[in-house]
């Protein structure tokens, strides 16, 4: 079975970048320790400030599902919804 690759984009309201960035840094640390997480990093776009991108590799869909339901996702992002303009999660397939 091959890895599941995922990219997520989070566009935030102007002025909330520091707060959302801090929440994402906390999320990265907790996520990297998860069973089934092969790679997880978060970035802010250099070309579109206020847009954050996570680059992820998971052992399986079940591991990604467990991540999305984890307490640390809720803790890190639960209070941030009001700051979000748009969130898109992109599971990827190889060409």
PDB file of N, CA, C and O in Angstrom:
ATOM      1  N   UNK A   1       0.846  -1.179   0.000  1.00  0.00           N
ATOM      2  CA  UNK A   1       0.000   0.000   0.000  1.00  0.00           C
ATOM      3  C   UNK A   1       0.889   1.240   0.000  1.00  0.00           C
ATOM      4  O   UNK A   1       1.863   1.312   0.749  1.00  0.00           O
ATOM      5  N   UNK A   2       0.555   2.205  -0.834  1.00  0.00           N
ATOM      6  CA  UNK A   2       1.356   3.424  -0.902  1.00  0.00           C
ATOM      7  C   UNK A   2       0.832   4.469   0.076  1.00  0.00           C
ATOM      8  O   UNK A   2      -0.294   4.390   0.567  1.00  0.00           O
ATOM      9  N   UNK A   3       1.683   5.441   0.337  1.00  0.00           N
ATOM     10  CA  UNK A   3       1.323   6.524   1.252  1.00  0.00           C
ATOM     11  C   UNK A   3       0.191   7.363   0.677  1.00  0.00           C
ATOM     12  O   UNK A   3      -0.015   7.415  -0.536  1.00  0.00           O
ATOM     13  N   UNK A   4      -0.536   8.017   1.574  1.00  0.00           N
ATOM     14  CA  UNK A   4      -1.544   8.992   1.190  1.00  0.00           C
ATOM     15  C   UNK A   4      -0.898  10.370   1.312  1.00  0.00           C
ATOM     16  O   UNK A   4      -0.434  10.752   2.387  1.00  0.00           O
ATOM     17  N   UNK A   5      -0.870  11.099   0.226  1.00  0.00           N
ATOM     18  CA  UNK A   5      -0.324  12.459   0.211  1.00  0.00           C
ATOM     19  C   UNK A   5      -1.488  13.444   0.273  1.00  0.00           C
ATOM     20  O   UNK A   5      -2.500  13.272  -0.405  1.00  0.00           O
ATOM     21  N   UNK A   6      -1.327  14.479   1.099  1.00  0.00           N
ATOM     22  CA  UNK A   6      -2.380  15.475   1.295  1.00  0.00           C
ATOM     23  C   UNK A   6      -1.742  16.858   1.353  1.00  0.00           C
ATOM     24  O   UNK A   6      -0.679  17.047   1.946  1.00  0.00           O
ATOM     25  N   UNK A   7      -2.412  17.817   0.726  1.00  0.00           N
ATOM     26  CA  UNK A   7      -2.060  19.221   0.880  1.00  0.00           C
ATOM     27  C   UNK A   7      -3.328  19.935   1.330  1.00  0.00           C
ATOM     28  O   UNK A   7      -4.394  19.750   0.743  1.00  0.00           O
ATOM     29  N   UNK A   8      -3.210  20.736   2.358  1.00  0.00           N
ATOM     30  CA  UNK A   8      -4.350  21.529   2.817  1.00  0.00           C
ATOM     31  C   UNK A   8      -3.978  23.005   2.726  1.00  0.00           C
ATOM     32  O   UNK A   8      -2.850  23.390   3.031  1.00  0.00           O
ATOM     33  N   UNK A   9      -4.935  23.823   2.305  1.00  0.00           N
ATOM     34  CA  UNK A   9      -4.722  25.268   2.267  1.00  0.00           C
ATOM     35  C   UNK A   9      -5.733  25.929   3.197  1.00  0.00           C
ATOM     36  O   UNK A   9      -6.909  25.569   3.235  1.00  0.00           O
ATOM     37  N   UNK A  10      -5.234  26.905   3.940  1.00  0.00           N
ATOM     38  CA  UNK A  10      -6.071  27.639   4.890  1.00  0.00           C
ATOM     39  C   UNK A  10      -5.828  29.120   4.647  1.00  0.00           C
ATOM     40  O   UNK A  10      -4.756  29.639   4.958  1.00  0.00           O
ATOM     41  N   UNK A  11      -6.827  29.800   4.090  1.00  0.00           N
ATOM     42  CA  UNK A  11      -6.755  31.248   3.914  1.00  0.00           C
ATOM     43  C   UNK A  11      -7.391  31.897   5.140  1.00  0.00           C
ATOM     44  O   UNK A  11      -8.472  31.492   5.568  1.00  0.00           O
ATOM     45  N   UNK A  12      -6.717  32.908   5.709  1.00  0.00           N
ATOM     46  CA  UNK A  12      -7.197  33.533   6.938  1.00  0.00           C
ATOM     47  C   UNK A  12      -7.461  35.019   6.743  1.00  0.00           C
ATOM     48  O   UNK A  12      -6.967  35.642   5.803  1.00  0.00           O
ATOM     49  N   UNK A  13      -8.244  35.562   7.646  1.00  0.00           N
ATOM     50  CA  UNK A  13      -8.558  36.988   7.610  1.00  0.00           C
ATOM     51  C   UNK A  13      -7.305  37.810   7.909  1.00  0.00           C
ATOM     52  O   UNK A  13      -6.491  37.409   8.740  1.00  0.00           O
ATOM     53  N   UNK A  14      -7.143  38.956   7.240  1.00  0.00           N
ATOM     54  CA  UNK A  14      -5.991  39.820   7.530  1.00  0.00           C
ATOM     55  C   UNK A  14      -5.946  40.172   9.014  1.00  0.00           C
ATOM     56  O   UNK A  14      -6.970  40.448   9.639  1.00  0.00           O
ATOM     57  N   UNK A  15      -4.747  40.153   9.551  1.00  0.00           N
ATOM     58  CA  UNK A  15      -4.543  40.483  10.953  1.00  0.00           C
ATOM     59  C   UNK A  15      -4.574  39.277  11.880  1.00  0.00           C
ATOM     60  O   UNK A  15      -4.271  39.407  13.065  1.00  0.00           O
ATOM     61  N   UNK A  16      -4.937  38.104  11.362  1.00  0.00           N
ATOM     62  CA  UNK A  16      -5.003  36.903  12.194  1.00  0.00           C
ATOM     63  C   UNK A  16      -3.855  35.933  11.911  1.00  0.00           C
ATOM     64  O   UNK A  16      -3.809  34.842  12.478  1.00  0.00           O
ATOM     65  N   UNK A  17      -2.939  36.326  11.045  1.00  0.00           N
ATOM     66  CA  UNK A  17      -1.861  35.421  10.625  1.00  0.00           C
ATOM     67  C   UNK A  17      -1.023  34.919  11.794  1.00  0.00           C
ATOM     68  O   UNK A  17      -0.714  33.729  11.856  1.00  0.00           O
ATOM     69  N   UNK A  18      -0.653  35.784  12.709  1.00  0.00           N
ATOM     70  CA  UNK A  18       0.195  35.374  13.833  1.00  0.00           C
ATOM     71  C   UNK A  18      -0.526  34.372  14.729  1.00  0.00           C
ATOM     72  O   UNK A  18       0.067  33.385  15.164  1.00  0.00           O
ATOM     73  N   UNK A  19      -1.783  34.621  15.002  1.00  0.00           N
ATOM     74  CA  UNK A  19      -2.556  33.735  15.871  1.00  0.00           C
ATOM     75  C   UNK A  19      -2.746  32.358  15.226  1.00  0.00           C
ATOM     76  O   UNK A  19      -2.551  31.329  15.875  1.00  0.00           O
ATOM     77  N   UNK A  20      -3.126  32.349  13.952  1.00  0.00           N
ATOM     78  CA  UNK A  20      -3.315  31.076  13.253  1.00  0.00           C
ATOM     79  C   UNK A  20      -1.975  30.358  13.101  1.00  0.00           C
ATOM     80  O   UNK A  20      -1.901  29.141  13.270  1.00  0.00           O
ATOM     81  N   UNK A  21      -0.924  31.099  12.785  1.00  0.00           N
ATOM     82  CA  UNK A  21       0.404  30.493  12.662  1.00  0.00           C
ATOM     83  C   UNK A  21       0.846  29.816  13.949  1.00  0.00           C
ATOM     84  O   UNK A  21       1.419  28.727  13.910  1.00  0.00           O
ATOM     85  N   UNK A  22       0.588  30.442  15.078  1.00  0.00           N
ATOM     86  CA  UNK A  22       0.944  29.842  16.370  1.00  0.00           C
ATOM     87  C   UNK A  22       0.155  28.554  16.602  1.00  0.00           C
ATOM     88  O   UNK A  22       0.708  27.572  17.095  1.00  0.00           O
ATOM     89  N   UNK A  23      -1.122  28.550  16.253  1.00  0.00           N
ATOM     90  CA  UNK A  23      -1.943  27.344  16.408  1.00  0.00           C
ATOM     91  C   UNK A  23      -1.426  26.226  15.512  1.00  0.00           C
ATOM     92  O   UNK A  23      -1.392  25.065  15.920  1.00  0.00           O
ATOM     93  N   UNK A  24      -1.026  26.571  14.301  1.00  0.00           N
ATOM     94  CA  UNK A  24      -0.502  25.556  13.385  1.00  0.00           C
ATOM     95  C   UNK A  24       0.841  25.004  13.856  1.00  0.00           C
ATOM     96  O   UNK A  24       1.099  23.811  13.697  1.00  0.00           O
ATOM     97  N   UNK A  25       1.695  25.835  14.428  1.00  0.00           N
ATOM     98  CA  UNK A  25       2.973  25.332  14.954  1.00  0.00           C
ATOM     99  C   UNK A  25       2.728  24.303  16.053  1.00  0.00           C
ATOM    100  O   UNK A  25       3.414  23.283  16.117  1.00  0.00           O
ATOM    101  N   UNK A  26       1.754  24.568  16.915  1.00  0.00           N
ATOM    102  CA  UNK A  26       1.393  23.613  17.960  1.00  0.00           C
ATOM    103  C   UNK A  26       0.873  22.321  17.342  1.00  0.00           C
ATOM    104  O   UNK A  26       1.218  21.228  17.793  1.00  0.00           O
ATOM    105  N   UNK A  27       0.045  22.449  16.312  1.00  0.00           N
ATOM    106  CA  UNK A  27      -0.520  21.288  15.646  1.00  0.00           C
ATOM    107  C   UNK A  27       0.568  20.442  14.983  1.00  0.00           C
ATOM    108  O   UNK A  27       0.505  19.214  15.034  1.00  0.00           O
ATOM    109  N   UNK A  28       1.552  21.073  14.368  1.00  0.00           N
ATOM    110  CA  UNK A  28       2.627  20.339  13.700  1.00  0.00           C
ATOM    111  C   UNK A  28       3.345  19.429  14.689  1.00  0.00           C
ATOM    112  O   UNK A  28       3.554  18.248  14.413  1.00  0.00           O
ATOM    113  N   UNK A  29       3.714  19.970  15.819  1.00  0.00           N
ATOM    114  CA  UNK A  29       4.453  19.191  16.817  1.00  0.00           C
ATOM    115  C   UNK A  29       3.667  17.965  17.265  1.00  0.00           C
ATOM    116  O   UNK A  29       4.215  16.865  17.330  1.00  0.00           O
ATOM    117  N   UNK A  30       2.401  18.144  17.571  1.00  0.00           N
ATOM    118  CA  UNK A  30       1.571  17.024  18.020  1.00  0.00           C
ATOM    119  C   UNK A  30       1.336  16.025  16.897  1.00  0.00           C
ATOM    120  O   UNK A  30       1.353  14.816  17.128  1.00  0.00           O
ATOM    121  N   UNK A  31       1.119  16.515  15.697  1.00  0.00           N
ATOM    122  CA  UNK A  31       0.817  15.634  14.568  1.00  0.00           C
ATOM    123  C   UNK A  31       2.014  14.776  14.192  1.00  0.00           C
ATOM    124  O   UNK A  31       1.851  13.599  13.870  1.00  0.00           O
ATOM    125  N   UNK A  32       3.201  15.338  14.228  1.00  0.00           N
ATOM    126  CA  UNK A  32       4.393  14.572  13.861  1.00  0.00           C
ATOM    127  C   UNK A  32       4.613  13.370  14.767  1.00  0.00           C
ATOM    128  O   UNK A  32       5.297  12.422  14.381  1.00  0.00           O
ATOM    129  N   UNK A  33       4.043  13.395  15.964  1.00  0.00           N
ATOM    130  CA  UNK A  33       4.177  12.274  16.898  1.00  0.00           C
ATOM    131  C   UNK A  33       3.092  11.215  16.712  1.00  0.00           C
ATOM    132  O   UNK A  33       3.128  10.174  17.368  1.00  0.00           O
ATOM    133  N   UNK A  34       2.132  11.468  15.828  1.00  0.00           N
ATOM    134  CA  UNK A  34       1.022  10.537  15.640  1.00  0.00           C
ATOM    135  C   UNK A  34       1.461   9.259  14.939  1.00  0.00           C
ATOM    136  O   UNK A  34       2.310   9.280  14.048  1.00  0.00           O
ATOM    137  N   UNK A  35       0.868   8.150  15.360  1.00  0.00           N
ATOM    138  CA  UNK A  35       1.021   6.877  14.660  1.00  0.00           C
ATOM    139  C   UNK A  35       0.466   7.061  13.238  1.00  0.00           C
ATOM    140  O   UNK A  35      -0.640   7.572  13.062  1.00  0.00           O
ATOM    141  N   UNK A  36       1.221   6.652  12.255  1.00  0.00           N
ATOM    142  CA  UNK A  36       0.753   6.734  10.876  1.00  0.00           C
ATOM    143  C   UNK A  36       1.116   8.011  10.160  1.00  0.00           C
ATOM    144  O   UNK A  36       0.896   8.119   8.953  1.00  0.00           O
ATOM    145  N   UNK A  37       1.674   8.997  10.874  1.00  0.00           N
ATOM    146  CA  UNK A  37       2.112  10.226  10.224  1.00  0.00           C
ATOM    147  C   UNK A  37       3.547  10.035   9.736  1.00  0.00           C
ATOM    148  O   UNK A  37       4.466   9.869  10.538  1.00  0.00           O
ATOM    149  N   UNK A  38       3.728  10.061   8.436  1.00  0.00           N
ATOM    150  CA  UNK A  38       5.065   9.919   7.859  1.00  0.00           C
ATOM    151  C   UNK A  38       5.733  11.266   7.621  1.00  0.00           C
ATOM    152  O   UNK A  38       6.961  11.350   7.593  1.00  0.00           O
ATOM    153  N   UNK A  39       4.938  12.325   7.448  1.00  0.00           N
ATOM    154  CA  UNK A  39       5.485  13.671   7.231  1.00  0.00           C
ATOM    155  C   UNK A  39       4.350  14.663   7.452  1.00  0.00           C
ATOM    156  O   UNK A  39       3.223  14.437   7.012  1.00  0.00           O
ATOM    157  N   UNK A  40       4.658  15.769   8.142  1.00  0.00           N
ATOM    158  CA  UNK A  40       3.659  16.817   8.352  1.00  0.00           C
ATOM    159  C   UNK A  40       4.400  18.119   8.633  1.00  0.00           C
ATOM    160  O   UNK A  40       5.121  18.228   9.625  1.00  0.00           O
ATOM    161  N   UNK A  41       4.224  19.088   7.771  1.00  0.00           N
ATOM    162  CA  UNK A  41       4.803  20.416   7.954  1.00  0.00           C
ATOM    163  C   UNK A  41       3.779  21.461   7.550  1.00  0.00           C
ATOM    164  O   UNK A  41       2.905  21.201   6.723  1.00  0.00           O
ATOM    165  N   UNK A  42       3.889  22.635   8.132  1.00  0.00           N
ATOM    166  CA  UNK A  42       3.010  23.751   7.794  1.00  0.00           C
ATOM    167  C   UNK A  42       3.864  24.928   7.343  1.00  0.00           C
ATOM    168  O   UNK A  42       4.966  25.153   7.845  1.00  0.00           O
ATOM    169  N   UNK A  43       3.327  25.667   6.387  1.00  0.00           N
ATOM    170  CA  UNK A  43       4.029  26.803   5.794  1.00  0.00           C
ATOM    171  C   UNK A  43       3.049  27.947   5.601  1.00  0.00           C
ATOM    172  O   UNK A  43       1.838  27.735   5.539  1.00  0.00           O
ATOM    173  N   UNK A  44       3.579  29.165   5.506  1.00  0.00           N
ATOM    174  CA  UNK A  44       2.776  30.294   5.037  1.00  0.00           C
ATOM    175  C   UNK A  44       3.269  30.640   3.642  1.00  0.00           C
ATOM    176  O   UNK A  44       4.474  30.713   3.403  1.00  0.00           O
ATOM    177  N   UNK A  45       2.345  30.851   2.732  1.00  0.00           N
ATOM    178  CA  UNK A  45       2.700  31.159   1.349  1.00  0.00           C
ATOM    179  C   UNK A  45       3.486  32.462   1.265  1.00  0.00           C
ATOM    180  O   UNK A  45       3.088  33.479   1.833  1.00  0.00           O
ATOM    181  N   UNK A  46       4.600  32.418   0.551  1.00  0.00           N
ATOM    182  CA  UNK A  46       5.389  33.633   0.328  1.00  0.00           C
ATOM    183  C   UNK A  46       4.734  34.511  -0.732  1.00  0.00           C
ATOM    184  O   UNK A  46       4.954  35.722  -0.747  1.00  0.00           O
ATOM    185  N   UNK A  47       3.936  33.924  -1.616  1.00  0.00           N
ATOM    186  CA  UNK A  47       3.295  34.708  -2.672  1.00  0.00           C
ATOM    187  C   UNK A  47       1.903  35.198  -2.289  1.00  0.00           C
ATOM    188  O   UNK A  47       1.393  36.151  -2.878  1.00  0.00           O
ATOM    189  N   UNK A  48       1.287  34.546  -1.301  1.00  0.00           N
ATOM    190  CA  UNK A  48      -0.046  34.948  -0.853  1.00  0.00           C
ATOM    191  C   UNK A  48      -0.059  34.954   0.672  1.00  0.00           C
ATOM    192  O   UNK A  48      -0.547  34.007   1.288  1.00  0.00           O
ATOM    193  N   UNK A  49       0.478  36.023   1.296  1.00  0.00           N
ATOM    194  CA  UNK A  49       0.479  36.080   2.753  1.00  0.00           C
ATOM    195  C   UNK A  49      -0.935  35.883   3.306  1.00  0.00           C
ATOM    196  O   UNK A  49      -1.918  36.349   2.730  1.00  0.00           O
ATOM    197  N   UNK A  50      -1.008  35.188   4.426  1.00  0.00           N
ATOM    198  CA  UNK A  50      -2.301  34.887   5.009  1.00  0.00           C
ATOM    199  C   UNK A  50      -2.897  33.586   4.492  1.00  0.00           C
ATOM    200  O   UNK A  50      -4.020  33.225   4.844  1.00  0.00           O
ATOM    201  N   UNK A  51      -2.133  32.880   3.651  1.00  0.00           N
ATOM    202  CA  UNK A  51      -2.536  31.547   3.205  1.00  0.00           C
ATOM    203  C   UNK A  51      -1.520  30.552   3.737  1.00  0.00           C
ATOM    204  O   UNK A  51      -0.332  30.621   3.422  1.00  0.00           O
ATOM    205  N   UNK A  52      -2.009  29.632   4.545  1.00  0.00           N
ATOM    206  CA  UNK A  52      -1.169  28.594   5.130  1.00  0.00           C
ATOM    207  C   UNK A  52      -1.377  27.305   4.361  1.00  0.00           C
ATOM    208  O   UNK A  52      -2.461  27.039   3.842  1.00  0.00           O
ATOM    209  N   UNK A  53      -0.322  26.510   4.296  1.00  0.00           N
ATOM    210  CA  UNK A  53      -0.362  25.256   3.551  1.00  0.00           C
ATOM    211  C   UNK A  53       0.249  24.170   4.422  1.00  0.00           C
ATOM    212  O   UNK A  53       1.342  24.341   4.961  1.00  0.00           O
ATOM    213  N   UNK A  54      -0.460  23.047   4.559  1.00  0.00           N
ATOM    214  CA  UNK A  54       0.150  21.883   5.195  1.00  0.00           C
ATOM    215  C   UNK A  54       0.478  20.880   4.094  1.00  0.00           C
ATOM    216  O   UNK A  54      -0.290  20.690   3.151  1.00  0.00           O
ATOM    217  N   UNK A  55       1.634  20.249   4.240  1.00  0.00           N
ATOM    218  CA  UNK A  55       2.085  19.199   3.332  1.00  0.00           C
ATOM    219  C   UNK A  55       2.209  17.950   4.181  1.00  0.00           C
ATOM    220  O   UNK A  55       2.937  17.929   5.173  1.00  0.00           O
ATOM    221  N   UNK A  56       1.492  16.907   3.784  1.00  0.00           N
ATOM    222  CA  UNK A  56       1.329  15.745   4.653  1.00  0.00           C
ATOM    223  C   UNK A  56       1.523  14.443   3.882  1.00  0.00           C
ATOM    224  O   UNK A  56       1.204  14.351   2.697  1.00  0.00           O
ATOM    225  N   UNK A  57       2.050  13.443   4.577  1.00  0.00           N
ATOM    226  CA  UNK A  57       2.092  12.070   4.065  1.00  0.00           C
ATOM    227  C   UNK A  57       1.634  11.156   5.188  1.00  0.00           C
ATOM    228  O   UNK A  57       2.161  11.207   6.299  1.00  0.00           O
ATOM    229  N   UNK A  58       0.659  10.329   4.894  1.00  0.00           N
ATOM    230  CA  UNK A  58       0.062   9.431   5.876  1.00  0.00           C
ATOM    231  C   UNK A  58       0.213   7.997   5.423  1.00  0.00           C
ATOM    232  O   UNK A  58       0.220   7.709   4.227  1.00  0.00           O
ATOM    233  N   UNK A  59       0.334   7.108   6.376  1.00  0.00           N
ATOM    234  CA  UNK A  59       0.451   5.686   6.085  1.00  0.00           C
ATOM    235  C   UNK A  59      -0.819   5.173   5.404  1.00  0.00           C
ATOM    236  O   UNK A  59      -0.755   4.313   4.525  1.00  0.00           O
ATOM    237  N   UNK A  60      -1.982   5.710   5.817  1.00  0.00           N
ATOM    238  CA  UNK A  60      -3.251   5.226   5.264  1.00  0.00           C
ATOM    239  C   UNK A  60      -4.354   6.267   5.471  1.00  0.00           C
ATOM    240  O   UNK A  60      -4.184   7.236   6.211  1.00  0.00           O
ATOM    241  N   UNK A  61      -5.472   6.045   4.807  1.00  0.00           N
ATOM    242  CA  UNK A  61      -6.635   6.909   4.999  1.00  0.00           C
ATOM    243  C   UNK A  61      -7.125   6.825   6.438  1.00  0.00           C
ATOM    244  O   UNK A  61      -7.556   7.824   7.014  1.00  0.00           O
ATOM    245  N   UNK A  62      -7.056   5.634   7.014  1.00  0.00           N
ATOM    246  CA  UNK A  62      -7.485   5.469   8.417  1.00  0.00           C
ATOM    247  C   UNK A  62      -6.645   6.337   9.352  1.00  0.00           C
ATOM    248  O   UNK A  62      -7.169   6.902  10.313  1.00  0.00           O
ATOM    249  N   UNK A  63      -5.347   6.445   9.074  1.00  0.00           N
ATOM    250  CA  UNK A  63      -4.487   7.294   9.907  1.00  0.00           C
ATOM    251  C   UNK A  63      -4.849   8.766   9.746  1.00  0.00           C
ATOM    252  O   UNK A  63      -4.864   9.511  10.726  1.00  0.00           O
ATOM    253  N   UNK A  64      -5.141   9.190   8.521  1.00  0.00           N
ATOM    254  CA  UNK A  64      -5.579  10.570   8.303  1.00  0.00           C
ATOM    255  C   UNK A  64      -6.907  10.824   9.005  1.00  0.00           C
ATOM    256  O   UNK A  64      -7.091  11.870   9.627  1.00  0.00           O
ATOM    257  N   UNK A  65      -7.831   9.875   8.910  1.00  0.00           N
ATOM    258  CA  UNK A  65      -9.123  10.030   9.583  1.00  0.00           C
ATOM    259  C   UNK A  65      -8.944  10.163  11.096  1.00  0.00           C
ATOM    260  O   UNK A  65      -9.604  10.982  11.735  1.00  0.00           O
ATOM    261  N   UNK A  66      -8.047   9.350  11.662  1.00  0.00           N
ATOM    262  CA  UNK A  66      -7.775   9.433  13.101  1.00  0.00           C
ATOM    263  C   UNK A  66      -7.179  10.796  13.455  1.00  0.00           C
ATOM    264  O   UNK A  66      -7.516  11.375  14.487  1.00  0.00           O
ATOM    265  N   UNK A  67      -6.307  11.298  12.610  1.00  0.00           N
ATOM    266  CA  UNK A  67      -5.721  12.629  12.826  1.00  0.00           C
ATOM    267  C   UNK A  67      -6.810  13.700  12.858  1.00  0.00           C
ATOM    268  O   UNK A  67      -6.841  14.540  13.757  1.00  0.00           O
ATOM    269  N   UNK A  68      -7.697  13.661  11.874  1.00  0.00           N
ATOM    270  CA  UNK A  68      -8.737  14.685  11.786  1.00  0.00           C
ATOM    271  C   UNK A  68      -9.670  14.649  12.997  1.00  0.00           C
ATOM    272  O   UNK A  68     -10.253  15.671  13.360  1.00  0.00           O
ATOM    273  N   UNK A  69      -9.815  13.484  13.622  1.00  0.00           N
ATOM    274  CA  UNK A  69     -10.686  13.334  14.792  1.00  0.00           C
ATOM    275  C   UNK A  69      -9.932  13.480  16.110  1.00  0.00           C
ATOM    276  O   UNK A  69     -10.528  13.334  17.177  1.00  0.00           O
ATOM    277  N   UNK A  70      -8.638  13.765  16.055  1.00  0.00           N
ATOM    278  CA  UNK A  70      -7.820  13.790  17.270  1.00  0.00           C
ATOM    279  C   UNK A  70      -8.105  15.023  18.129  1.00  0.00           C
ATOM    280  O   UNK A  70      -8.501  16.068  17.613  1.00  0.00           O
ATOM    281  N   UNK A  71      -7.904  14.897  19.419  1.00  0.00           N
ATOM    282  CA  UNK A  71      -8.107  16.034  20.320  1.00  0.00           C
ATOM    283  C   UNK A  71      -7.171  17.201  20.012  1.00  0.00           C
ATOM    284  O   UNK A  71      -7.554  18.356  20.198  1.00  0.00           O
ATOM    285  N   UNK A  72      -5.956  16.922  19.545  1.00  0.00           N
ATOM    286  CA  UNK A  72      -5.043  18.046  19.301  1.00  0.00           C
ATOM    287  C   UNK A  72      -5.429  18.850  18.057  1.00  0.00           C
ATOM    288  O   UNK A  72      -5.107  20.036  17.985  1.00  0.00           O
ATOM    289  N   UNK A  73      -6.105  18.248  17.082  1.00  0.00           N
ATOM    290  CA  UNK A  73      -6.631  19.044  15.966  1.00  0.00           C
ATOM    291  C   UNK A  73      -7.722  19.967  16.496  1.00  0.00           C
ATOM    292  O   UNK A  73      -7.732  21.161  16.197  1.00  0.00           O
ATOM    293  N   UNK A  74      -8.628  19.419  17.274  1.00  0.00           N
ATOM    294  CA  UNK A  74      -9.693  20.247  17.852  1.00  0.00           C
ATOM    295  C   UNK A  74      -9.129  21.348  18.740  1.00  0.00           C
ATOM    296  O   UNK A  74      -9.605  22.483  18.701  1.00  0.00           O
ATOM    297  N   UNK A  75      -8.112  21.019  19.545  1.00  0.00           N
ATOM    298  CA  UNK A  75      -7.530  22.014  20.449  1.00  0.00           C
ATOM    299  C   UNK A  75      -6.809  23.116  19.690  1.00  0.00           C
ATOM    300  O   UNK A  75      -6.922  24.290  20.043  1.00  0.00           O
ATOM    301  N   UNK A  76      -6.067  22.747  18.652  1.00  0.00           N
ATOM    302  CA  UNK A  76      -5.269  23.733  17.917  1.00  0.00           C
ATOM    303  C   UNK A  76      -6.124  24.606  17.011  1.00  0.00           C
ATOM    304  O   UNK A  76      -5.898  25.812  16.919  1.00  0.00           O
ATOM    305  N   UNK A  77      -7.095  24.013  16.349  1.00  0.00           N
ATOM    306  CA  UNK A  77      -7.856  24.762  15.349  1.00  0.00           C
ATOM    307  C   UNK A  77      -9.272  25.095  15.774  1.00  0.00           C
ATOM    308  O   UNK A  77      -9.944  25.896  15.124  1.00  0.00           O
ATOM    309  N   UNK A  78      -9.734  24.490  16.857  1.00  0.00           N
ATOM    310  CA  UNK A  78     -11.107  24.692  17.292  1.00  0.00           C
ATOM    311  C   UNK A  78     -11.490  26.132  17.541  1.00  0.00           C
ATOM    312  O   UNK A  78     -12.619  26.524  17.248  1.00  0.00           O
ATOM    313  N   UNK A  79     -10.595  26.921  18.067  1.00  0.00           N
ATOM    314  CA  UNK A  79     -10.893  28.318  18.326  1.00  0.00           C
ATOM    315  C   UNK A  79     -10.543  29.241  17.177  1.00  0.00           C
ATOM    316  O   UNK A  79     -10.679  30.458  17.298  1.00  0.00           O
ATOM    317  N   UNK A  80     -10.094  28.683  16.067  1.00  0.00           N
ATOM    318  CA  UNK A  80      -9.623  29.501  14.951  1.00  0.00           C
ATOM    319  C   UNK A  80     -10.639  29.679  13.825  1.00  0.00           C
ATOM    320  O   UNK A  80     -10.402  30.481  12.922  1.00  0.00           O
ATOM    321  N   UNK A  81     -11.757  28.962  13.847  1.00  0.00           N
ATOM    322  CA  UNK A  81     -12.685  28.991  12.718  1.00  0.00           C
ATOM    323  C   UNK A  81     -13.097  30.409  12.322  1.00  0.00           C
ATOM    324  O   UNK A  81     -13.262  30.689  11.135  1.00  0.00           O
ATOM    325  N   UNK A  82     -13.262  31.286  13.275  1.00  0.00           N
ATOM    326  CA  UNK A  82     -13.674  32.657  12.966  1.00  0.00           C
ATOM    327  C   UNK A  82     -12.605  33.400  12.170  1.00  0.00           C
ATOM    328  O   UNK A  82     -12.898  34.395  11.508  1.00  0.00           O
ATOM    329  N   UNK A  83     -11.363  32.915  12.236  1.00  0.00           N
ATOM    330  CA  UNK A  83     -10.271  33.552  11.502  1.00  0.00           C
ATOM    331  C   UNK A  83     -10.117  33.020  10.080  1.00  0.00           C
ATOM    332  O   UNK A  83      -9.414  33.615   9.264  1.00  0.00           O
ATOM    333  N   UNK A  84     -10.775  31.903   9.787  1.00  0.00           N
ATOM    334  CA  UNK A  84     -10.614  31.261   8.484  1.00  0.00           C
ATOM    335  C   UNK A  84     -11.520  31.900   7.436  1.00  0.00           C
ATOM    336  O   UNK A  84     -12.689  32.190   7.694  1.00  0.00           O
ATOM    337  N   UNK A  85     -10.958  32.111   6.255  1.00  0.00           N
ATOM    338  CA  UNK A  85     -11.744  32.541   5.101  1.00  0.00           C
ATOM    339  C   UNK A  85     -12.140  31.309   4.293  1.00  0.00           C
ATOM    340  O   UNK A  85     -13.282  31.184   3.851  1.00  0.00           O
ATOM    341  N   UNK A  86     -11.178  30.397   4.104  1.00  0.00           N
ATOM    342  CA  UNK A  86     -11.430  29.194   3.323  1.00  0.00           C
ATOM    343  C   UNK A  86     -10.439  28.105   3.718  1.00  0.00           C
ATOM    344  O   UNK A  86      -9.249  28.368   3.892  1.00  0.00           O
ATOM    345  N   UNK A  87     -10.934  26.898   3.854  1.00  0.00           N
ATOM    346  CA  UNK A  87     -10.092  25.740   4.142  1.00  0.00           C
ATOM    347  C   UNK A  87     -10.383  24.697   3.072  1.00  0.00           C
ATOM    348  O   UNK A  87     -11.537  24.337   2.838  1.00  0.00           O
ATOM    349  N   UNK A  88      -9.324  24.215   2.425  1.00  0.00           N
ATOM    350  CA  UNK A  88      -9.473  23.161   1.424  1.00  0.00           C
ATOM    351  C   UNK A  88      -8.462  22.061   1.739  1.00  0.00           C
ATOM    352  O   UNK A  88      -7.282  22.330   1.960  1.00  0.00           O
ATOM    353  N   UNK A  89      -8.941  20.827   1.755  1.00  0.00           N
ATOM    354  CA  UNK A  89      -8.077  19.672   1.979  1.00  0.00           C
ATOM    355  C   UNK A  89      -8.033  18.900   0.666  1.00  0.00           C
ATOM    356  O   UNK A  89      -9.067  18.532   0.109  1.00  0.00           O
ATOM    357  N   UNK A  90      -6.815  18.663   0.181  1.00  0.00           N
ATOM    358  CA  UNK A  90      -6.610  18.033  -1.115  1.00  0.00           C
ATOM    359  C   UNK A  90      -5.886  16.710  -0.984  1.00  0.00           C
ATOM    360  O   UNK A  90      -4.656  16.701  -0.962  1.00  0.00           O
ATOM    361  N   UNK A  91      -6.598  15.579  -0.896  1.00  0.00           N
ATOM    362  CA  UNK A  91      -5.913  14.292  -1.023  1.00  0.00           C
ATOM    363  C   UNK A  91      -5.390  14.192  -2.448  1.00  0.00           C
ATOM    364  O   UNK A  91      -6.096  14.554  -3.389  1.00  0.00           O
ATOM    365  N   UNK A  92      -4.187  13.716  -2.620  1.00  0.00           N
ATOM    366  CA  UNK A  92      -3.550  13.709  -3.941  1.00  0.00           C
ATOM    367  C   UNK A  92      -3.441  12.300  -4.501  1.00  0.00           C
ATOM    368  O   UNK A  92      -3.299  11.329  -3.757  1.00  0.00           O
ATOM    369  N   UNK A  93      -3.510  12.203  -5.817  1.00  0.00           N
ATOM    370  CA  UNK A  93      -3.267  10.941  -6.503  1.00  0.00           C
ATOM    371  C   UNK A  93      -2.121  11.164  -7.484  1.00  0.00           C
ATOM    372  O   UNK A  93      -2.028  12.215  -8.119  1.00  0.00           O
ATOM    373  N   UNK A  94      -1.263  10.176  -7.599  1.00  0.00           N
ATOM    374  CA  UNK A  94      -0.106  10.280  -8.490  1.00  0.00           C
ATOM    375  C   UNK A  94      -0.563  10.235  -9.941  1.00  0.00           C
ATOM    376  O   UNK A  94      -1.566   9.605 -10.275  1.00  0.00           O
ATOM    377  N   UNK A  95       0.176  10.901 -10.776  1.00  0.00           N
ATOM    378  CA  UNK A  95      -0.107  10.887 -12.215  1.00  0.00           C
ATOM    379  C   UNK A  95       0.621   9.751 -12.893  1.00  0.00           C
ATOM    380  O   UNK A  95       0.504   9.578 -14.106  1.00  0.00           O
TER     381      UNK A  95
END
